[in-house]
Amino acid sequence: MDVRLSSNPVVLVTGASSGLGWALVQEMARRGWSTCLVARRADRLQEAVETLASRYPQAFHAARALDLADPDAIHRCTDWLERLGVWPEVVVHNAGLGRFGHFEAVPWETHRSIVAVQVRSVVALTRALLPPMVRRGRGMFVFVGSTSGRKPVPFLATYAASKAFLHHFALALGEELRGTGVRSLLVIPGFIVTGFHEREGLPAEARPSRGQRPETVARRVADAIERRGGGVLVVGRWRERLTGWLQRLFPGEGWAIRMGRFYEQWLPPVSGEDER
């Protein structure tokens, strides 16, 4: 593949039209990076690119509407990049979704989409975009994890398990890439006020009372990207950092019981209808 690099370094962000993804895109553009945005909603992406082009005309900005749950999404993404004539120096795996509730009450299609977006597409896109980085001897993959990825979480079982996969994948890949110049960075943010928890159906009473602004987390992630540092970046309040430390000490069975008892009080009633 004959790839022409942008005159500015290029960052590709999935889930880029809102929340942390959009905040990070803006922060990287402010720092002079060219941006490639991937998300599901074409209307939001069009508005985002117009905003970026107006505010940061010194760089190149493009977007592609893709649902990463679709089996051919990664092929369409790499084909788009090739037609643009750019190849990202940094790839941020930020897209994600979840659904709160009894496992059997959540539709099968939702479970399938969670695994497709947060496991399959992450592996596939990393595999597609890694070889050019290794050949150039530089690059970075940023994996946006979750505190849920550190422990089993009943009633968010598929979401938490998919984040646990991402955590292990990011750390293992980072070790494999030692000496290549390519870095793997696992970001574990605390609660961010983005509307994600509302969309996954988590009641307000079950959410933390205070959260971080996405712009604050985006600055921390952008700093880490520009330092070219790999490993793990925890971005959260002291309580979340303490909880993360405790999660490394106590077995998963205990956390499953603790989290299950906490969340079951907020569960919606089970209708008994098979939604599969």
C-alpha positions as CSV (number, residue, x, y, z in Angstrom):
1,M,0.0,0.0,0.0
2,D,1.4,3.4,-1.0
3,V,0.6,5.7,1.8
4,R,1.2,9.4,1.7
5,L,1.4,11.0,5.2
6,S,-0.3,14.2,6.1
7,S,2.1,17.1,6.7
8,N,0.7,17.1,10.3
9,P,0.6,14.0,12.4
10,V,-2.7,12.2,12.1
11,V,-4.8,10.8,14.9
12,L,-7.8,8.5,14.2
13,V,-10.5,8.5,16.9
14,T,-13.4,6.1,17.0
15,G,-16.6,7.2,18.8
16,A,-15.5,10.7,17.9
17,S,-18.8,12.6,17.5
18,S,-19.5,13.1,21.2
19,G,-18.3,12.7,24.8
20,L,-14.6,12.0,25.4
21,G,-14.0,11.2,21.7
22,W,-15.1,14.6,20.6
23,A,-13.3,16.3,23.4
24,L,-10.1,14.5,22.5
25,V,-10.4,15.3,18.8
26,Q,-10.7,19.0,19.6
27,E,-7.8,18.9,21.9
28,M,-5.5,17.1,19.4
29,A,-6.6,19.5,16.7
30,R,-5.8,22.5,18.9
31,R,-2.3,21.1,19.3
32,G,-1.9,21.0,15.5
33,W,-2.8,17.4,14.7
34,S,-4.8,16.3,11.7
35,T,-7.8,14.3,12.7
36,C,-9.8,11.4,11.3
37,L,-13.1,10.8,13.0
38,V,-15.2,7.6,13.0
39,A,-18.6,7.3,14.5
40,R,-22.1,6.1,13.6
41,R,-24.0,9.4,13.0
42,A,-23.2,11.1,9.7
43,D,-25.0,14.3,10.7
44,R,-22.9,14.8,13.8
45,L,-19.7,14.0,12.0
46,Q,-20.4,16.5,9.3
47,E,-21.0,19.2,11.9
48,A,-17.8,18.1,13.7
49,V,-15.6,18.4,10.6
50,E,-17.0,21.8,9.7
51,T,-16.3,23.0,13.3
52,L,-12.7,21.6,13.2
53,A,-12.0,23.1,9.7
54,S,-13.2,26.5,10.9
55,R,-11.3,26.5,14.2
56,Y,-8.2,24.7,13.2
57,P,-7.6,25.2,9.4
58,Q,-3.9,24.6,9.7
59,A,-4.5,20.8,9.7
60,F,-6.5,18.2,7.8
61,H,-9.8,16.9,9.1
62,A,-12.0,14.2,7.8
63,A,-14.8,11.9,9.0
64,R,-16.4,8.6,8.1
65,A,-19.7,7.4,9.3
66,L,-19.3,3.7,10.3
67,D,-21.0,1.3,12.7
68,L,-18.1,-0.7,14.1
69,A,-20.5,-3.5,14.9
70,D,-20.9,-4.2,11.2
71,P,-18.6,-7.0,10.0
72,D,-17.2,-5.0,7.1
73,A,-16.7,-1.8,9.0
74,I,-12.9,-2.2,9.4
75,H,-12.4,-2.9,5.7
76,R,-14.4,0.2,4.8
77,C,-12.4,2.3,7.3
78,T,-9.0,1.3,5.9
79,D,-10.3,1.7,2.4
80,W,-11.3,5.3,3.3
81,L,-7.9,6.0,4.8
82,E,-6.2,4.8,1.7
83,R,-8.4,6.9,-0.5
84,L,-7.6,9.9,1.7
85,G,-3.9,9.2,1.3
86,V,-3.2,9.4,5.0
87,W,-2.3,6.9,7.6
88,P,-2.7,7.6,11.4
89,E,0.3,7.8,13.7
90,V,-2.1,7.5,16.7
91,V,-5.2,5.3,16.8
92,V,-7.6,5.9,19.7
93,H,-10.1,3.0,20.4
94,N,-12.8,5.0,22.2
95,A,-16.1,3.7,20.7
96,G,-18.2,1.8,23.2
97,L,-21.7,0.9,24.4
98,G,-23.3,-0.9,27.2
99,R,-26.7,-1.9,28.6
100,F,-27.7,-2.1,32.3
101,G,-30.1,-4.9,33.3
102,H,-30.5,-8.6,33.8
103,F,-28.4,-10.5,31.2
104,E,-31.4,-12.4,29.8
105,A,-33.5,-9.2,29.6
106,V,-31.0,-7.4,27.4
107,P,-31.6,-8.2,23.7
108,W,-29.1,-10.5,22.0
109,E,-28.4,-7.9,19.4
110,T,-27.2,-5.5,22.1
111,H,-24.8,-8.2,23.5
112,R,-23.6,-8.9,20.0
113,S,-22.9,-5.2,19.3
114,I,-21.0,-4.7,22.6
115,V,-18.7,-7.6,21.8
116,A,-18.4,-6.5,18.1
117,V,-17.5,-2.9,18.9
118,Q,-15.3,-3.4,22.0
119,V,-13.6,-6.6,21.1
120,R,-13.7,-7.6,17.5
121,S,-13.4,-4.2,15.9
122,V,-10.6,-3.2,18.3
123,V,-8.5,-6.3,17.4
124,A,-9.3,-6.0,13.6
125,L,-8.5,-2.3,13.4
126,T,-5.3,-2.7,15.4
127,R,-4.2,-5.5,13.2
128,A,-4.9,-3.5,10.0
129,L,-3.2,-0.3,11.2
130,L,-0.2,-1.7,13.1
131,P,2.1,-2.9,10.2
132,P,2.8,0.6,8.8
133,M,3.6,1.9,12.3
134,V,6.1,-0.9,12.9
135,R,7.7,-0.2,9.5
136,R,8.1,3.5,10.3
137,G,9.3,2.7,13.8
138,R,6.8,4.9,15.6
139,G,3.1,5.1,16.4
140,M,0.6,4.5,19.3
141,F,-2.6,2.8,20.0
142,V,-4.7,4.3,22.8
143,F,-7.3,2.0,24.4
144,V,-10.0,3.7,26.4
145,G,-10.8,1.3,29.2
146,S,-13.0,1.5,32.2
147,T,-13.0,0.9,35.9
148,S,-15.5,-1.8,35.1
149,G,-12.8,-3.6,33.2
150,R,-10.9,-4.3,36.4
151,K,-13.7,-6.4,38.0
152,P,-16.7,-8.5,37.2
153,V,-19.9,-6.4,37.2
154,P,-23.3,-8.2,37.4
155,F,-26.0,-6.6,35.4
156,L,-23.3,-5.0,33.1
157,A,-21.7,-8.4,32.6
158,T,-21.0,-8.2,28.8
159,Y,-19.8,-4.6,29.0
160,A,-17.4,-5.2,31.9
161,A,-16.1,-8.4,30.3
162,S,-15.4,-6.7,27.0
163,K,-13.5,-3.9,28.8
164,A,-11.5,-6.6,30.7
165,F,-10.6,-8.1,27.3
166,L,-9.5,-4.6,26.2
167,H,-7.3,-4.1,29.3
168,H,-5.5,-7.4,28.8
169,F,-5.1,-6.9,25.1
170,A,-3.6,-3.4,25.5
171,L,-1.1,-4.6,28.1
172,A,-0.1,-7.7,26.2
173,L,0.3,-5.8,22.9
174,G,2.4,-3.2,24.6
175,E,4.9,-5.8,25.8
176,E,5.0,-7.4,22.3
177,L,5.8,-4.0,20.8
178,R,8.7,-3.3,23.1
179,G,11.6,-2.0,21.0
180,T,9.6,-1.3,17.9
181,G,8.9,2.4,18.6
182,V,5.2,1.7,18.7
183,R,3.4,2.2,22.0
184,S,0.3,0.9,23.6
185,L,-1.5,3.1,26.1
186,L,-4.4,1.9,28.3
187,V,-6.5,4.7,29.7
188,I,-8.7,4.0,32.7
189,P,-10.8,7.0,33.3
190,G,-13.1,7.4,36.3
191,F,-16.7,8.6,35.9
192,I,-17.0,11.1,33.0
193,V,-20.1,13.3,32.6
194,T,-20.9,12.5,29.0
195,G,-24.4,10.9,29.0
196,F,-22.9,7.4,28.4
197,H,-24.4,6.0,31.6
198,E,-27.8,7.5,30.8
199,R,-27.7,5.8,27.4
200,E,-26.8,2.4,28.9
201,G,-29.8,2.7,31.2
202,L,-28.1,3.1,34.5
203,P,-30.4,5.0,36.9
204,A,-29.2,8.3,38.2
205,E,-29.2,7.0,41.8
206,A,-26.6,4.4,40.8
207,R,-24.2,6.8,39.2
208,P,-21.4,8.7,41.1
209,S,-22.5,12.0,42.4
210,R,-19.5,13.8,40.9
211,G,-17.8,13.3,37.6
212,Q,-15.0,14.6,35.4
213,R,-15.5,16.8,32.4
214,P,-14.5,15.1,29.2
215,E,-12.3,18.1,28.3
216,T,-10.2,17.4,31.5
217,V,-9.7,13.8,30.7
218,A,-8.9,14.7,27.0
219,R,-6.1,17.0,28.1
220,R,-4.5,14.2,30.2
221,V,-4.8,11.7,27.3
222,A,-3.4,14.2,24.8
223,D,-0.4,15.0,27.1
224,A,0.3,11.2,27.3
225,I,0.1,10.9,23.5
226,E,2.5,13.7,22.9
227,R,4.9,12.2,25.5
228,R,4.9,9.0,23.5
229,G,4.4,7.1,26.7
230,G,2.8,3.7,26.9
231,G,1.6,1.6,29.8
232,V,-1.4,2.6,31.9
233,L,-2.9,6.1,32.5
234,V,-5.5,6.3,35.3
235,V,-7.5,9.5,35.2
236,G,-9.8,9.9,38.1
237,R,-10.5,11.2,41.6
238,W,-8.7,9.9,44.6
239,R,-11.6,7.6,45.5
240,E,-11.4,5.9,42.1
241,R,-7.7,5.6,42.3
242,L,-8.0,4.0,45.7
243,T,-10.7,1.6,44.4
244,G,-8.4,0.6,41.5
245,W,-5.6,-0.2,44.0
246,L,-8.0,-2.3,46.1
247,Q,-9.2,-4.2,43.0
248,R,-5.7,-5.5,42.4
249,L,-5.7,-6.9,46.0
250,F,-9.0,-8.6,46.3
251,P,-10.3,-11.5,44.2
252,G,-12.9,-11.1,41.5
253,E,-15.5,-13.2,43.3
254,G,-15.7,-10.7,46.1
255,W,-16.2,-7.8,43.7
256,A,-18.9,-9.7,41.8
257,I,-20.9,-10.1,45.0
258,R,-20.3,-6.5,46.1
259,M,-21.2,-5.0,42.7
260,G,-24.1,-7.3,42.2
261,R,-25.7,-6.4,45.6
262,F,-25.2,-2.7,44.8
263,Y,-26.7,-2.7,41.4
264,E,-29.6,-5.1,41.9
265,Q,-31.5,-2.5,43.9
266,W,-31.7,-0.3,40.8
267,L,-32.8,-3.0,38.4
268,P,-35.9,-2.6,36.3
269,P,-38.5,-5.4,36.8
270,V,-38.1,-8.4,34.4
271,S,-41.0,-8.7,32.1
272,G,-40.4,-12.3,31.3
273,E,-40.6,-11.6,27.6
274,D,-37.9,-13.3,25.5
275,E,-36.3,-10.4,23.5
276,R,-33.7,-12.6,21.7
